Amino acid sequence: MAQAPVRVLVVGASVAGLALARALRLAGLRPVVVEKLAPSVVAGAGIFLPGNAIRALRDLGLDNPLRPLGAVIRRQRYFDSAGDPLCGVDLEQLWHGVGECRALPRADLHRVLLTGAGGEVRHNTEVCDLEMDDETTKVAFGDGSYAEYDLVVGADGRRSTVRRLAGLGGAAHPVGTIAYRSVITGGPQIDEWTALLGQRSGIVLMPMGYGRLYCYADEPLPTGSTPPADPLARVREIFGGYGGPVPAVLDAMEGVQVAVTDEVEVPSWSRGAVVLVGDAAHATSPTLSQGAAMAFEDALVLAEMLRTRPSVAEALVGYESRRRPRTQWVLDRTRDRDRTRDVAPGLRDPQLRDKGARIFQEHYRLLTDPA
Ligand SMILES: Cc1cc2nc3c(=O)[nH]c(=O)nc-3n(C[C@H](O)[C@H](O)[C@H](O)COP(=O)(O)OP(=O)(O)OC[C@H]3O[C@@H](n4cnc5c(N)ncnc54)[C@H](O)[C@@H]3O)c2cc1C
């Protein structure tokens, strides 16, 4: 870049912000990263990283520190709610030549990204206001201080403040489901990614090594309803009649986190010297587990554009035009998959037995290609 942006602010030190900080440093930039939460607050539960997420971490030089963490997932197995087999996906074949799939505690991923980001991350620092012109942005922080930047990156998640302040789109849209997450130890031994699909609800179990099991479950949340006050009791109620390993999992379950799932679809990801990455730009419901992968790929592409394009404005155009088709694919396939919730098990299950593996693999087809 003829005129490199010397003053880059990354807002949000989670998956997207920390990966971007790493990518920018590798590109020779020195971003400032701010995070409104304290360093002790780390997202809980687990995360599943498909092959393209691991490939992106390799490109960020972070695959080695990740290797001892969590467990490699080689196969996904789908069952009906009674525990009878429906279909299976061979992940080693699907992601061959791309990267292995891994399930690990979120806190472990966070630690790797935080170390990889290098430099200082200013915690307890919230962005509250932006004053924008075409080339610079003045940022107001929660402590009353101000600073000016040549580029402000909103990596501040699906409910992004930067997106709202920059006029890049409104609130995230609820997709009508609610997700429950829990990490259990001392439960049944499960060696493969295992999903049991019921009537509009499902539960996924993944080994994370050392006897830990990451449990993700969801159910519909009708418009206007609020999340249950006692999520553990609710999970036991919904999945109490399921078969296979579920009764033993429910027995071992102690704490449950709850999240209303929503998506973000905005007409543009940048305005002036402000740009969005990760969930702030394109959140989807977590059905395909592509949130982290898309955030890592955003980071790599944005850093490459800033390094190679002649101006920030051209870099932002290049970034969005390269990333849009891929994130749109993920959004469209996620919606396709989520629509199958409305199909009664009596109709759905014979189809899954017959061609489930092909259907599920097809959802990742474009994503095995480089970002
Ligand atoms: C239930 C559930 C399960 C999921 N499972 C998976 C999975 O298995 N695999 C996967 O790849 N993805 C999964 N996802 C998606 C994944 O969690 C997200 O895509 C990913 O966290 C997005 O990262 P992000 O950095 O863009 O946003 P976030 O992780 O939301 O981080 C945003 C950060 O910005 C900070 N922030 C917000 N506002 C401000 C402000 N004004 N000033 C300063 N800081 C601010 C926040 O505190 C936060 O740390 C799941 C999502 C959900 C809801």
The ligand as a Gaussian input file, in Angstrom:
#p B3LYP/6-31G(d) Opt

LIG

0 1
 C      -24.895000     -20.890000      20.672000
 C      -23.779000     -20.635000      19.697000
 C      -22.930000     -21.665000      19.329000
 C      -21.919000     -21.428000      18.410000
 N      -21.078000     -22.449000      18.043000
 C      -20.090000     -22.236000      17.152000
 C      -19.187000     -23.280000      16.778000
 O      -19.238000     -24.398000      17.295000
 N      -18.244000     -23.000000      15.841000
 C      -18.102000     -21.751000      15.274000
 O      -17.219000     -21.538000      14.438000
 N      -18.943000     -20.741000      15.614000
 C      -19.919000     -20.953000      16.538000
 N      -20.756000     -19.942000      16.897000
 C      -20.569000     -18.631000      16.262000
 C      -19.384000     -17.902000      16.878000
 O      -19.502000     -17.891000      18.295000
 C      -19.324000     -16.484000      16.358000
 O      -19.381000     -16.489000      14.948000
 C      -18.022000     -15.799000      16.795000
 O      -17.975000     -15.711000      18.201000
 C      -17.983000     -14.404000      16.205000
 O      -16.871000     -13.754000      16.705000
 P      -16.812000     -12.164000      16.724000
 O      -15.455000     -11.847000      17.262000
 O      -17.222000     -11.632000      15.392000
 O      -17.947000     -11.710000      17.742000
 P      -18.061000     -11.985000      19.305000
 O      -17.495000     -13.308000      19.642000
 O      -19.478000     -11.700000      19.662000
 O      -17.135000     -10.876000      19.984000
 C      -17.415000      -9.507000      19.975000
 C      -16.524000      -8.836000      21.027000
 O      -16.689000      -7.421000      20.948000
 C      -16.810000      -6.895000      22.260000
 N      -17.560000      -5.632000      22.165000
 C      -18.873000      -5.479000      21.847000
 N      -19.190000      -4.174000      21.801000
 C      -18.063000      -3.487000      22.102000
 C      -17.770000      -2.089000      22.233000
 N      -18.707000      -1.138000      21.998000
 N      -16.518000      -1.706000      22.569000
 C      -15.546000      -2.653000      22.797000
 N      -15.774000      -3.988000      22.686000
 C      -17.015000      -4.402000      22.341000
 C      -17.568000      -7.989000      23.025000
 O      -17.417000      -7.868000      24.419000
 C      -16.932000      -9.251000      22.453000
 O      -15.766000      -9.643000      23.172000
 C      -21.764000     -20.139000      17.839000
 C      -22.609000     -19.099000      18.208000
 C      -23.621000     -19.334000      19.141000
 C      -24.534000     -18.193000      19.527000

